Amino acid sequence: MYCVSEIPEPMYKDLMLPALMNCGSMKNSLVEMNLWINSGGAKSIIHKDAHNQLNCLLAGSKDWIFINNTHNDWIYQAEEIDGDQGGFSLVNPDSVNYKTFPLFAQVPWEYSTVHAGDCLYLPPRYYHRVKSTDRNFAVSFLFGTHSEFEMPECDQTTSTVSLNTAPVQWKYSGSGLMSMGNSDPTMIKEWFIEMFLEMTWGDVTDNVPMEDYIRFVIDDEGSIPYMKELFYKLLAEEMVLGDSEHVDRNMFDLISEDVWRKLTVAQSYDPSNDPNNEYFTSGNRMS
């Protein structure tokens, strides 16, 4: 038996947020909480994920292999539709075909075994492979990859808190569709602001016509056609623009988290989270 799921919200009260994540930027950067359960014998392919994560094992043990993403050229990553936030290797680590994948022989790797009570930090876009020999139960805390990370009071923070008090961006009610694999809305907001500052040459007091901003951010990026209409619609619903047809720096802080989540779903697409793409080359990946 193997199960991976976002943690249902009713379970939040039964889980604790580790003290090291209860401070600084980390406390406000929680993207997604996942649950991993298997009865033993499960093993993953070599792959990488988009977010930082702290994987905490509550029962059993797991063997991890790590490969630095600087060795990307030797990994033989499966072709993705676009982007490189996630991905997987075509190499079968249990039976490597060195005729097909000769450069894989040069890949250096690191190894670790975690046991119940251990937490393991995994950087974003860091190749890894996980193998379980016995029944285990793990929780992974996914958090954002911000350009600046503040850690005030973290050296004094020693208390854990219930997960239901933590500000998690993507939550799962326990029924219906999960949002597993979505990007970090905070990063999308930072990107929109970065584009604004690029247009104003860093002048936070300046403003630009909304039409020009939309064209610069969306149209010229070759992005999704309906983003322009969606952006206008959401801003109108939030009553952020008012009578103004201009964008200023303050506007981005007036937009609610819910709107940033909607824009995230529309703007970002990580092919590694799409089952149709993930398994498209499954016949080749174990070569």
Helices and strands as residue ranges (DSSP letters): E 2-6, G 9-14, E 16-17, G 19-21, H 24-27, E 30-38, E 47-48, E 52-59, E 61-67, G 69-71, H 72-75, E 87-88, G 102-106, E 110-115, E 119-122, E 127-131, E 136-143, E 161-162, G 163-165, H 185-199, E 207-209, H 210-217, G 219-221, H 227-238, E 246-248, H 249-254, H 257-267, G 271-273, H 275-278, H 282-285
